[in-house]
Amino acid sequence: MAVPSWRRRAFALAGVAALALAAAACGSDSDSGSSSADKPECAPFAQYRVDKKATVSIYATIRDTEADKLTQSWKQFEDCTNIKIEYEGSGEFETQIKVRADGGQPPDIAVFPQPGLLASFAKAGQLKELPAPVKTNLEKNWSKDWAKYATVDGKIYGVPLGANVKSLVWYSPQLFKDKGWKVPATWDEMIKLSDDIAASGIQAWCAGIESGDATGWPATDWIEDIVLRDQGPDVYDQWVNHQIPFNDPKIFSAAERTASILKNPKYVGNPKTIVTTSFQEGGLPVKEKKCGLHRQANFYSNQWQKGTKVAEDGDVFAFYFPPLDPAKGKPVLVGGEFVSAFADRPEVVKVQTYLASGEWANSKAKLGDWISANKSLDVSTVTGTIDKLSVTILQDPATVARFDGSDLMPAQVGSKSFWTGMTDWINGTKDTKATLDYIEGTWPK
């Protein structure tokens, strides 16, 4: 899943002077902000405007720099519509969203990184079915494959937001140049590279799976990416849909292949340190040239310090996580978020409709470090080098993409036992068989 100092963000609608002018013109607070709304740049937002000031709360996993850019992406919407968006990003989203919803205090809008978790709230009758204008944007801007991820019992409860490519490996171009190492095109080449890095005295792979209540999720991505490579998309689909058990020999094979890297002291040092290293810090030794490789999604670009050059000739860059057999296609693990609503007030519907529009997608993309499967997204607005690489991978005819498996699984597995199971597995508390048996035993009957 994608769960990249986390803080709440709330932005003002307009300056004091603008509010004063509006009040003078209209003689009522009910139309405050009209002077801003009358500006030419506000014309595209006319359909979203409300007469009285309103507030809509959004709760998600998106934090840090990503949260800053997210709130920036809707600033003009706020200025022009009289709608204030109160945003909160949390590392404990998966736990706290249930606490809040069951306690009768859910956010107006939740951005779910796991369709399986979204489905559990829909089945409990806590989410609102997509309103007509939001559904119209969904049908216009996304493929049926993306739309189906938020469909529960024939009804649609969410619309996609961002997308990400998880099958990437970060490295230091300068270190590779200094050592004469080449970017691998196959799995065997990557393993040979790992051996060469380890032999040089540099840690071959670095990782971090600590993420608060979500600790363990980066390890689930490893398993999923390697199931795709070790067993192929058909077996991957069977596994995600529980048509084969979690502890099937085919999944055991993929987990053991994962262990050959992620639990290999020759490559990672003491594997137990991975459990206590945060997701955010896991790949940072790459830039310091203290680690050769770090497998993580395109959104990890937001974790590098300001001033880091992310490029083929920069401080850090990434390459496609290679397949075992290139002749069988280009397996790619993807993820994304889905916007769902617990409320259906007019202002909530308007915010949800805007976030499902091409206008918002382009506004967000212009800020960098973000991509979407929104068909109305103008690719020329995608600016980051990693974003361009990710879009190139997604658009490659050879790509065989599959959505993050844990995000599709029932919440009690995908965002609970799979996470804790992987944590115990890397920590050495359970071996591969015991771990897979444990997770299989938690699958809902």
C-alpha positions in Angstrom: 0.0 0.0 0.0 0.9 3.6 -0.3 1.3 5.2 3.2 4.0 7.7 2.7 5.9 14.7 11.6 2.5 14.3 10.1 0.2 17.2 10.6 -3.3 18.5 10.0 -3.8 21.1 7.3 -6.5 23.7 7.1 -6.4 26.6 4.7 -8.4 29.9 4.8 -10.8 30.7 2.0 -9.8 34.3 1.4 -8.0 37.2 3.0 -9.6 39.6 5.4 -9.8 42.3 2.8 -11.7 40.1 0.4 -14.1 39.1 3.0 -14.7 42.7 4.0 -15.4 43.7 0.4 -17.8 40.9 0.0 -19.6 41.8 3.2 -19.9 45.4 2.1 -21.2 44.4 -1.3 -23.8 41.9 -0.1 -24.5 43.0 3.4 -24.5 39.4 4.6 -22.1 36.8 5.7 -24.1 34.2 3.7 -22.4 35.4 0.5 -18.9 36.2 1.9 -16.1 35.5 -0.6 -18.2 36.6 -3.7 -15.5 39.2 -4.7 -13.0 36.3 -5.0 -15.5 34.2 -6.9 -16.1 36.9 -9.4 -12.5 36.9 -10.5 -11.9 35.5 -14.0 -9.8 32.6 -12.6 -12.8 31.5 -10.6 -15.0 30.9 -13.7 -14.0 27.1 -13.9 -15.2 26.7 -10.3 -18.6 28.2 -10.7 -20.3 24.8 -10.7 -18.8 24.0 -7.3 -19.7 27.3 -5.5 -22.0 27.3 -2.5 -23.9 30.4 -1.2 -22.9 30.1 2.4 -19.5 29.3 3.9 -19.1 25.5 4.4 -16.4 23.2 5.7 -15.6 19.7 4.4 -13.2 17.4 6.3 -10.9 14.9 4.5 -9.0 12.2 6.3 -6.2 10.1 4.6 -2.8 8.5 4.9 -1.1 11.2 2.8 1.3 13.1 4.8 4.5 15.3 4.9 5.4 16.8 1.5 2.7 14.9 -0.2 0.1 16.4 2.1 1.5 19.9 1.4 1.1 19.4 -2.3 -2.4 17.9 -1.9 -3.7 20.9 0.1 -2.0 23.2 -2.4 -3.8 21.5 -5.3 -7.3 22.6 -4.1 -6.4 26.1 -2.7 -7.9 27.9 -5.6 -11.0 25.7 -5.4 -11.4 26.9 -1.8 -10.8 30.5 -2.7 -13.5 30.4 -5.4 -16.2 28.2 -3.9 -16.8 29.3 -0.3 -15.8 25.7 0.7 -13.0 25.3 3.2 -11.3 21.9 3.2 -9.9 20.7 6.5 -7.3 18.0 5.8 -5.7 15.5 8.1 -3.2 12.9 7.2 -2.4 10.1 9.6 -0.1 7.1 9.9 -2.8 5.4 11.9 -5.5 5.9 9.3 -6.4 2.2 9.0 -7.1 1.9 12.7 -8.5 5.3 13.4 -10.9 5.5 10.5 -12.8 2.6 12.1 -12.7 4.1 15.5 -14.1 7.4 14.2 -16.8 5.8 12.1 -18.0 3.4 14.8 -17.9 6.3 17.2 -20.2 8.3 15.1 -17.6 10.9 14.2 -16.3 9.9 10.7 -14.7 12.5 8.4 -16.9 13.8 5.6 -14.5 12.2 3.1 -12.0 9.4 3.5 -9.2 8.6 1.0 -8.8 4.8 1.3 -5.5 3.3 0.1 -7.1 -0.2 0.3 -10.2 -1.1 -1.7 -10.6 -4.0 0.7 -10.9 -1.7 3.7 -13.2 0.6 1.7 -15.4 -2.4 1.0 -15.7 -3.2 4.7 -17.2 0.2 5.4 -19.5 0.0 2.4 -20.8 -3.4 3.6 -21.5 -2.0 7.0 -23.7 0.7 5.4 -21.4 3.5 6.6 -20.4 4.9 3.1 -22.6 6.9 0.7 -23.0 5.5 -2.8 -21.5 7.7 -5.4 -23.7 10.7 -6.2 -24.6 11.2 -9.9 -22.1 14.0 -10.7 -19.3 12.0 -9.2 -20.3 8.9 -11.0 -20.4 10.8 -14.3 -16.7 11.9 -13.8 -15.8 8.3 -12.8 -17.2 7.0 -16.1 -15.6 9.7 -18.1 -12.1 9.6 -16.6 -11.3 6.0 -15.6 -11.3 2.6 -17.1 -13.7 0.0 -15.9 -10.8 -1.9 -14.3 -10.1 1.1 -12.0 -13.8 1.7 -11.3 -14.4 -1.9 -10.2 -12.0 -1.6 -7.3 -14.5 0.5 -5.4 -17.5 -1.4 -6.4 -19.2 -3.4 -3.7 -22.2 -5.7 -4.4 -22.9 -3.9 -7.6 -22.8 -0.4 -6.1 -19.9 2.1 -6.5 -18.7 3.8 -3.3 -15.4 5.5 -4.4 -13.6 7.2 -7.2 -9.8 6.8 -7.8 -7.5 9.6 -6.8 -3.7 9.1 -7.4 -1.9 6.1 -8.8 1.6 4.8 -8.2 4.0 2.3 -9.7 5.5 0.1 -7.0 7.9 -2.0 -9.1 10.9 0.3 -8.8 14.4 0.0 -7.3 16.2 3.2 -6.2 19.9 3.6 -6.6 22.7 6.2 -6.8 23.7 6.8 -10.4 27.1 8.3 -9.2 27.9 5.2 -7.1 27.0 2.9 -10.1 29.3 5.0 -12.3 32.1 5.0 -9.8 31.9 1.2 -9.4 31.2 0.4 -13.0 27.9 -1.2 -12.1 25.1 -1.5 -14.7 21.3 -1.2 -14.2 20.0 -4.8 -14.4 17.4 -5.9 -17.0 16.7 -9.4 -15.6 16.3 -10.9 -12.2 19.6 -12.9 -12.5 21.4 -9.7 -13.4 20.0 -8.0 -10.3 21.1 -10.9 -8.1 24.6 -10.7 -9.6 24.6 -7.0 -9.0 23.5 -7.5 -5.4 26.5 -9.9 -4.9 28.9 -7.4 -6.4 27.6 -4.6 -4.2 27.9 -6.8 -1.1 31.4 -7.9 -2.1 32.4 -4.2 -2.4 31.7 -3.7 1.3 28.5 -1.7 0.8 25.2 -2.9 2.0 23.4 -4.3 -1.1 19.8 -3.6 0.0 18.3 -1.3 2.5 14.7 -1.3 3.7 12.4 -0.1 6.4 8.9 -1.4 7.3 8.1 0.6 10.5 5.0 2.7 9.9 3.1 3.1 13.2 0.0 1.1 13.2 0.7 0.2 9.6 4.1 -1.4 10.3 4.8 -4.2 7.9 3.1 -2.9 4.8 6.3 -2.3 2.8 7.1 -6.0 3.2 3.7 -7.0 1.8 4.6 -5.0 -1.4 7.8 -7.1 -1.7 5.8 -10.4 -1.5 3.2 -9.1 -4.0 5.8 -7.9 -6.5 7.6 -11.2 -6.3 4.4 -13.4 -6.6 3.8 -11.6 -9.9 7.4 -12.5 -11.0 7.7 -15.9 -9.5 4.2 -17.2 -10.4 2.6 -14.8 -12.9 -0.6 -12.8 -13.0 -3.0 -15.7 -13.1 -1.7 -17.2 -9.8 -1.5 -13.6 -8.4 -5.3 -13.1 -9.1 -6.1 -16.5 -7.6 -4.2 -15.7 -4.5 -5.7 -12.2 -4.0 -9.2 -13.6 -4.5 -8.5 -16.5 -2.2 -9.1 -19.1 -4.9 -5.9 -20.6 -3.7 -5.0 -20.4 0.0 -2.5 -17.9 1.3 -0.2 -20.7 2.3 -0.3 -22.4 -1.1 3.1 -23.9 -2.2 3.2 -21.3 -5.0 3.0 -18.5 -2.5 5.6 -20.2 -0.3 7.9 -20.3 -3.3 7.5 -16.5 -3.9 8.0 -15.8 -0.2 11.2 -17.8 -0.1 12.5 -15.9 -3.1 11.7 -12.7 -1.3 13.5 -14.0 1.8 16.6 -14.6 -0.4 16.9 -10.8 -0.5 15.0 -9.2 2.3 16.1 -11.7 5.0 19.6 -12.3 3.7 22.2 -11.0 6.1 24.7 -10.9 3.2 22.5 -8.3 1.6 20.8 -6.4 4.4 23.0 -6.9 7.5 20.8 -7.8 10.5 17.2 -8.2 9.1 15.7 -7.3 12.4 16.8 -3.7 11.9 14.4 -3.5 9.0 11.5 -3.8 11.5 12.6 -0.8 13.5 13.6 1.4 10.6 10.8 3.6 9.4 9.4 3.5 5.9 10.5 7.1 5.4 14.1 6.5 6.4 14.5 3.0 4.8 16.0 4.1 1.5 17.9 7.2 2.6 21.3 5.4 2.8 21.1 5.1 -1.0 21.8 8.8 -1.4 24.7 8.5 1.1 26.1 5.7 -0.9 26.0 3.4 2.1 23.4 1.2 0.4 23.2 0.0 -3.2 19.5 -0.7 -3.7 16.1 0.1 -2.2 12.9 -1.3 -3.6 10.1 1.2 -3.2 7.3 3.0 -5.2 7.6 6.2 -7.2 6.1 8.1 -4.3 9.3 7.6 -2.4 10.7 10.5 -4.3 9.0 12.7 -1.7 11.2 11.4 1.0 14.5 12.7 -0.4 15.8 15.9 1.2 15.1 19.2 -0.5 17.8 19.8 -3.1 18.2 16.2 -4.0 18.5 15.7 -7.8 16.3 12.8 -8.9 17.5 11.9 -12.4 19.6 9.4 -14.4 22.6 11.6 -13.8 21.5 12.8 -10.3 21.9 12.0 -6.7 19.3 9.2 -6.9 17.1 7.6 -9.5 15.2 4.3 -10.0 15.0 1.4 -12.4 12.2 -1.0 -13.1 12.2 -4.0 -10.7 13.2 -6.7 -13.3 11.3 -9.8 -14.2 12.5 -13.4 -13.8 11.5 -14.1 -17.5 11.3 -11.0 -19.8 9.6 -13.2 -22.4 6.5 -13.4 -20.2 5.9 -9.7 -20.2 6.6 -6.9 -17.8 4.9 -7.5 -14.4 4.1 -4.2 -12.6 2.6 -3.8 -9.1 0.4 -0.6 -8.9 -1.5 1.1 -6.2 -3.7 4.1 -5.7 -6.2 5.8 -3.4 -10.0 6.0 -3.6 -12.2 8.9 -2.4 -15.3 7.8 -0.5 -17.8 9.9 1.5 -19.5 9.3 4.8 -21.7 12.3 4.2 -23.8 13.6 1.3 -24.2 17.3 2.1 -24.1 19.5 -1.1 -20.6 20.8 -0.3 -19.3 17.3 0.3 -20.6 16.2 -3.1 -19.0 19.2 -4.7 -15.6 18.4 -3.3 -15.9 14.8 -4.2 -16.9 15.8 -7.8 -14.0 18.2 -8.1 -11.5 15.5 -7.0 -12.8 13.2 -9.7 -12.3 15.8 -12.4 -9.6 16.2 -15.0 -9.2 19.8 -13.8 -8.1 18.7 -10.4 -5.9 16.0 -11.7 -4.0 18.5 -13.9 -3.8 21.0 -11.0 -2.2 18.3 -8.8 0.2 16.9 -11.5 1.6 20.4 -12.1 2.9 20.4 -8.5 5.1 17.4 -9.3 5.8 13.9 -7.8 2.3 12.6 -8.6 0.6 10.6 -11.3 -3.0 9.3 -11.9 -4.8 6.9 -14.1 -7.3 9.7 -14.8 -7.7 9.7 -18.6 -8.2 13.5 -18.6 -4.7 14.0 -17.2 -2.5 15.9 -19.7 0.8 13.9 -19.7 2.7 17.2 -20.5 1.8 18.3 -16.9 3.7 15.4 -15.5 7.0 17.0 -14.6 9.1 14.7 -12.3 11.6 12.3 -13.8 10.3 9.4 -11.7 6.8 10.3 -12.6 7.7 10.3 -16.3 9.4 6.9 -15.8 6.3 5.6 -14.0 4.0 6.8 -16.8 6.3 5.2 -19.4 6.1 1.9 -17.5 2.3 2.1 -17.2 2.0 2.8 -20.9 4.4 0.1 -22.1 2.4 -2.5 -24.2 4.4 -5.2 -22.5 3.3 -4.2 -19.0 1.2 -6.6 -17.1 -0.2 -4.5 -14.2 -1.8 -5.8 -11.1 -3.2 -3.7 -8.2 -1.6 -4.1 -4.8 -2.8 -7.4 -3.4 -3.1 -6.5 0.3 -5.2 -3.5 -0.7 -7.7 -5.8 -2.4 -7.8 -8.4 0.3 -10.3 -8.2 3.2 -9.3 -5.6 5.7 -8.6 -8.2 8.5 -6.0 -9.7 6.2 -4.7 -7.0 3.9 -4.3 -4.3 6.5 -3.9 -6.4 9.6 -2.6 -10.0 9.6 -0.6 -9.6 6.4 1.2 -6.6 8.0 1.8 -8.2 11.4 2.7 -11.5 9.8 5.4 -9.9 7.6 6.7 -8.1 10.7 7.1 -11.3 12.6 8.6 -13.0 9.6 11.4 -10.4 9.1 11.9 -10.2 12.8 12.5 -14.0 12.9 9.6 -14.8 15.2 8.0 -17.0 12.6 9.5 -18.9 9.6 7.9 -18.7 6.2 5.6 -21.7 6.6 4.3 -20.5 10.1 3.8 -17.0 8.7 1.8 -18.1 5.7 -0.2 -20.5 7.9 -1.0 -17.7 10.4 -2.2 -15.3 7.7 -4.3 -18.0 6.0 -6.0 -18.7 9.4 -7.2 -15.1 9.6 -8.9 -15.1 6.2 -12.7 -14.6 6.9 -14.8 -17.7 6.4 
